[in-house]
Amino acid sequence: MEERDMYLFLSSIYRITQKDIDSLKKEFEKLENLMYLDKDKILKNKKINSKLLRNIVKYRGHSRIEKIKRVLKQKEIQYVCIEDNNYPQRLKHIDIPPPILFYKGDISFLQQENVIAVIGSRTPTNYGIKCVRKFTQELSDIGMHVVSGLALGIDCEAHIACMKGKYGKTAAVIGSPLDNIRPATNMKIADKILESGGAIISEFFLGTTVNPLNFIMRNRIISGLSKGVLVIEAAQKSGALGTANYAEDQGRDVFAVPGRINDSKSEGCLDLLSRGAYVARTIEDIAEHYEYSDPIKKFCTLNNCKDSIEYDIKSLNYEKQEILNSIEQNGNIKIDDICNCTGIDIKTINSNINELLIDDYIIEMENKTYGFNV
């Protein structure tokens, strides 16, 4: 049994934290030991929450873990534990990191430096909508990836605008489990995020009851995944301002779009600016902060996206060009779909894909899926 299986088991029986995990390891050496130790030895421990220990004894068993894995696979949900290499590195170092994340889609882009959160009011003004559409699409155009919360208002506008941009991918961190995405009205946007190569992420196990506290807790993940946070309209008491507070505590850059002094939706942003947040009047304010004097050239080189490789593509053979074109048109794509798109046989596709991998044009993900080396 892998240790990550125990993370999965524990998350299914208890609202587990990394502090709980560390305590269990300290008391029982290995998490796996909890599957075999005499129940009295487990239950007599006084240093760990008694409800957690009772649940371990009650539900432990390899069959439960295998059943959970089957359900996740059926629902196309993946999971990553804090000790896995593909767990987002920035998130490991926040005060309360989630020990396990459940996700749909691709989370690999969250390892990169060029990730920014875009957040704001659930009931934005026309000014706020105009700002988020302009800022976020321009962020995507210079290769920045966008994290937000799939909430109504600014969040959803940010996801949509990012997908309209040229290069950025977007990740939605939700306050509900992946088998009960909330708000349900945004399911179509969630589907589009996945189709575009992005990700939907939750720390909550399947079937977890949805309550307002969940959405407050997920805000630390939104900021934790990001290098910086851009706030576009926020009241003084709002979830967006809470996320900005998390960002400050986590040492993230905080940018705020200034608004009118008599507008309640701008009070939070003005408060952030008075506390030292960076003013965001144009995309250049963000790009220049990260010392990208020529941001489009810088990010395209960093991400190896279309503009940075187009000069080399002309020197490639027909088959390689067709493979790259199919990735450009479809996003991350499985090898069988590449064959269908190009009309080229699988053997030829395989040999050319291997050469493209060696030359760092593309990367291989799970299930023979390929995408640009971003």
C-alpha positions in Angstrom: 0.0 0.0 0.0 1.3 3.5 -0.9 1.3 6.2 1.7 -0.8 8.3 -0.6 -3.5 5.6 -0.3 -3.6 6.4 3.4 -4.1 10.1 2.7 -7.0 9.1 0.5 -8.5 6.9 3.2 -8.1 9.4 6.0 -9.7 12.2 3.9 -12.7 10.0 3.3 -13.4 9.5 7.1 -12.4 12.8 8.6 -11.8 16.5 7.8 -8.1 15.8 7.9 -5.4 18.4 8.2 -1.6 18.2 7.7 -1.3 18.7 11.5 -3.4 15.5 12.0 -1.2 13.6 9.5 2.0 14.7 11.2 0.6 13.7 14.6 -0.5 10.2 13.3 3.0 9.7 11.9 4.6 10.7 15.2 2.4 8.4 17.3 2.3 5.4 14.9 5.5 5.8 12.8 3.9 5.0 9.5 0.3 5.8 8.4 0.1 2.3 7.0 0.5 0.9 10.5 -3.0 2.2 11.2 -4.4 -0.6 9.0 -2.8 -3.4 11.1 -2.4 -2.3 14.7 -4.7 -3.7 17.3 -7.7 -1.3 17.7 -7.2 -0.9 21.4 -3.6 0.4 20.8 -5.1 3.0 18.5 -8.1 4.0 20.6 -6.1 4.4 23.8 -3.9 7.1 22.3 -4.8 10.4 24.1 -2.8 12.8 21.9 -5.0 12.6 18.8 -8.6 13.5 18.3 -10.7 10.6 19.5 -13.3 10.9 16.7 -10.5 10.5 14.1 -9.2 7.4 15.9 -12.7 5.9 16.2 -13.3 6.4 12.4 -9.9 4.8 11.5 -10.8 1.7 13.5 -14.4 1.6 12.2 -13.7 2.1 8.5 -10.1 0.8 7.9 -9.6 -1.7 5.2 -8.0 -2.1 1.8 -11.4 -2.7 0.1 -12.6 0.7 1.1 -9.5 2.3 -0.5 -10.0 0.4 -3.7 -13.6 1.3 -3.8 -12.8 5.0 -3.5 -10.2 4.7 -6.2 -12.8 3.1 -8.5 -15.3 5.8 -7.9 -12.8 8.5 -8.5 -11.8 6.9 -11.8 -15.4 6.6 -12.9 -15.9 10.3 -12.2 -12.6 11.2 -13.9 -11.3 12.7 -10.6 -7.6 12.6 -9.8 -5.9 13.3 -6.5 -2.5 14.5 -5.4 -1.0 14.4 -1.9 1.4 16.9 -0.3 4.3 14.5 -0.5 3.8 13.9 -4.2 6.2 15.5 -6.7 3.3 17.0 -8.7 1.7 18.7 -5.7 1.9 22.5 -6.3 5.1 23.6 -4.7 3.9 27.1 -3.6 1.0 25.5 -1.8 3.2 23.3 0.3 4.6 26.3 2.2 1.4 28.1 3.4 0.4 27.9 7.0 -2.4 25.4 6.6 -1.7 23.4 3.4 -4.3 20.9 2.3 -2.8 17.4 2.7 -4.7 16.2 -0.3 -6.2 17.9 -3.4 -8.8 16.4 -5.7 -8.9 17.7 -9.2 -10.1 17.3 -12.8 -8.0 18.3 -15.7 -4.3 19.3 -15.7 -2.6 21.0 -12.7 0.9 20.9 -14.0 0.9 24.6 -15.1 0.4 25.6 -11.4 4.0 24.7 -10.8 5.2 27.6 -13.0 6.1 31.1 -11.8 3.6 32.9 -14.0 0.5 32.2 -12.0 -1.7 34.9 -10.7 -5.1 34.9 -8.9 -7.8 37.2 -10.1 -10.6 37.8 -7.6 -13.4 40.2 -6.8 -17.0 40.9 -6.0 -19.8 38.4 -6.7 -22.0 41.4 -7.8 -19.6 43.6 -9.8 -20.4 47.0 -11.3 -20.1 47.5 -15.1 -16.7 49.1 -14.3 -15.6 45.9 -12.5 -16.7 43.7 -15.4 -14.9 45.8 -17.9 -11.8 45.8 -15.8 -11.7 42.0 -15.2 -12.3 41.2 -18.9 -9.5 43.6 -20.0 -7.0 42.7 -17.3 -7.4 39.0 -17.4 -7.4 38.5 -21.2 -4.3 40.6 -21.4 -2.7 38.5 -18.6 -3.5 35.4 -20.6 -2.1 37.1 -23.8 1.3 37.6 -22.1 1.3 34.0 -20.9 0.1 34.2 -17.3 -2.1 31.5 -15.9 -5.1 32.6 -13.8 -6.5 31.1 -10.6 -9.9 32.0 -9.3 -12.9 30.6 -7.4 -15.6 29.9 -10.0 -17.9 32.2 -8.0 -20.5 34.4 -9.6 -19.3 37.8 -10.8 -15.6 38.6 -11.1 -14.4 35.1 -10.6 -16.3 33.6 -13.5 -15.5 36.6 -15.7 -11.8 36.0 -14.9 -12.0 32.3 -16.0 -13.8 33.2 -19.2 -11.5 36.1 -20.1 -8.4 33.9 -19.5 -9.7 31.3 -21.9 -10.2 34.0 -24.5 -6.6 35.0 -24.2 -3.8 33.5 -26.2 -1.7 31.5 -23.8 -2.9 31.4 -20.3 -4.7 28.4 -18.6 -7.1 28.8 -15.7 -7.7 26.8 -12.6 -10.9 27.1 -10.4 -10.6 26.3 -6.7 -14.1 25.4 -5.4 -15.6 25.3 -2.0 -17.5 22.1 -2.6 -16.5 18.6 -3.6 -16.0 17.8 -7.2 -19.1 15.6 -7.4 -21.2 18.6 -6.3 -19.7 21.7 -8.0 -21.2 24.9 -6.7 -22.6 27.2 -7.8 -24.4 24.7 -10.1 -25.1 27.6 -12.6 -21.4 27.7 -13.4 -21.2 24.0 -14.5 -20.9 25.1 -18.2 -17.9 27.3 -17.3 -16.3 24.5 -15.4 -16.7 22.2 -18.4 -15.1 24.8 -20.7 -12.2 25.2 -18.2 -11.5 21.5 -18.6 -11.9 21.6 -22.3 -9.3 24.4 -22.6 -6.7 22.4 -20.6 -7.3 24.0 -17.2 -8.3 22.4 -13.9 -11.1 22.3 -11.3 -9.6 21.8 -7.8 -11.1 21.0 -4.4 -9.7 19.9 -1.0 -13.1 18.3 -0.1 -13.7 14.6 -0.3 -16.7 13.4 -2.4 -20.0 13.9 -0.7 -18.7 16.5 1.7 -21.5 18.8 3.0 -21.3 22.2 1.5 -21.4 25.1 3.9 -20.3 28.8 3.8 -17.1 28.0 5.8 -15.8 25.8 3.0 -15.7 28.8 0.7 -13.8 30.9 3.2 -11.3 28.0 3.7 -10.7 27.6 0.0 -9.5 31.2 -0.4 -6.2 30.3 1.2 -5.6 27.8 -1.6 -6.5 30.4 -4.3 -3.8 32.7 -3.0 -1.4 29.9 -2.0 -1.3 28.6 -5.6 -0.4 32.0 -7.0 2.6 34.2 -7.1 0.4 37.3 -6.8 -3.3 38.2 -6.4 -5.1 40.9 -8.4 -8.2 42.2 -6.7 -10.9 43.9 -8.9 -13.7 45.4 -6.8 -14.2 44.2 -3.2 -16.3 45.5 -0.3 -14.7 45.9 3.1 -16.2 42.7 4.3 -15.9 40.2 1.4 -14.4 36.9 0.4 -12.1 38.6 -2.0 -10.7 40.8 0.7 -10.3 37.7 2.8 -8.3 36.1 0.0 -6.1 39.2 -0.2 -5.5 38.9 3.5 -4.4 35.3 3.1 -2.1 36.5 0.3 -0.5 39.1 2.5 0.1 36.5 5.2 1.6 34.1 2.7 4.0 36.7 1.3 2.3 37.0 -2.1 2.2 40.2 -4.1 -1.2 41.9 -3.9 -2.4 44.2 -6.7 -5.6 46.2 -6.5 -7.5 48.1 -9.2 -8.4 51.5 -7.8 -12.1 52.6 -7.9 -14.2 55.5 -7.0 -13.9 56.7 -3.3 -17.7 56.7 -2.9 -18.3 53.2 -4.3 -18.8 50.5 -1.7 -17.4 47.9 -4.1 -14.1 49.8 -4.2 -13.7 50.2 -0.4 -11.8 46.9 -0.1 -9.4 47.8 -3.0 -8.8 51.3 -1.6 -8.1 49.8 1.8 -5.6 47.4 0.3 -3.8 50.2 -1.5 -3.6 52.2 1.7 -1.9 49.2 3.3 0.7 48.9 0.6 -0.8 46.9 -2.2 0.5 47.6 -5.6 -1.8 49.7 -7.8 -3.0 48.1 -11.0 -4.0 50.6 -13.6 -2.9 48.7 -16.6 -1.4 45.3 -17.4 2.0 47.0 -17.5 1.8 47.7 -13.7 1.8 43.9 -13.2 4.3 43.0 -16.0 6.8 45.7 -14.9 6.6 44.6 -11.3 7.9 41.2 -12.3 10.6 43.0 -14.4 9.1 42.0 -17.8 9.9 45.1 -19.8 8.9 43.2 -22.9 6.3 40.9 -21.2 5.0 39.1 -24.3 8.4 38.2 -25.5 9.5 37.2 -22.0 6.5 35.0 -21.2 6.4 33.3 -24.6 10.1 32.4 -24.3 9.4 31.1 -20.8 6.4 29.1 -21.8 7.7 27.9 -25.2 4.3 28.8 -26.6 3.4 29.3 -30.2 5.2 32.6 -30.9 8.5 31.4 -29.5 8.6 28.3 -31.6 7.1 29.4 -34.9 10.5 30.2 -36.3 11.7 26.7 -35.7 8.5 25.0 -36.9 9.3 25.8 -40.5 12.4 23.5 -40.3 10.4 20.6 -39.0 9.0 17.8 -41.2 5.4 17.6 -42.2 4.4 15.1 -39.5 5.8 17.2 -36.7 4.1 20.3 -37.9 0.8 18.4 -38.1 1.2 17.2 -34.6 2.0 20.7 -33.2 -1.0 22.1 -35.2 -3.3 19.5 -33.7 -2.1 20.5 -30.2 -2.6 24.2 -31.0 -6.1 23.6 -32.2 -7.3 21.2 -29.5 -5.1 21.9 -26.4 -3.9 18.9 -24.5 -4.7 15.9 -26.7 -4.4 12.1 -26.6 -2.3 10.3 -29.1 -5.3 8.6 -30.7 -7.0 11.9 -31.3 -3.7 13.2 -32.9 -4.0 10.3 -35.3 -7.6 11.2 -36.1 -6.8 14.9 -36.6 -3.8 14.4 -38.8 -4.7 11.2 -40.6 -1.2 9.9 -39.9 -0.6 6.3 -38.8 0.2 5.6 -35.1 3.7 4.3 -35.8 4.7 7.5 -37.6 3.0 9.7 -34.9 4.9 7.8 -32.1 8.3 8.3 -33.7 7.8 12.0 -34.3 6.3 12.6 -30.9 9.4 11.0 -29.3 11.6 13.5 -31.2 9.4 16.4 -30.3 9.6 15.3 -26.6 13.4 15.1 -26.8 13.6 18.6 -28.4 11.3 20.0 -25.6 8.5 21.2 -28.0 5.9 19.1 -26.1 5.5 17.2 -22.8 3.8 13.9 -22.1 1.1 13.7 -19.4 -1.1 10.8 -18.2 -2.8 8.4 -20.6 -0.6 9.3 -23.6 -1.8 12.9 -23.6 0.4 15.6 -25.0 0.6 19.4 -24.8 3.0 22.2 -25.4 6.0 22.4 -23.1 4.7 25.3 -20.9 
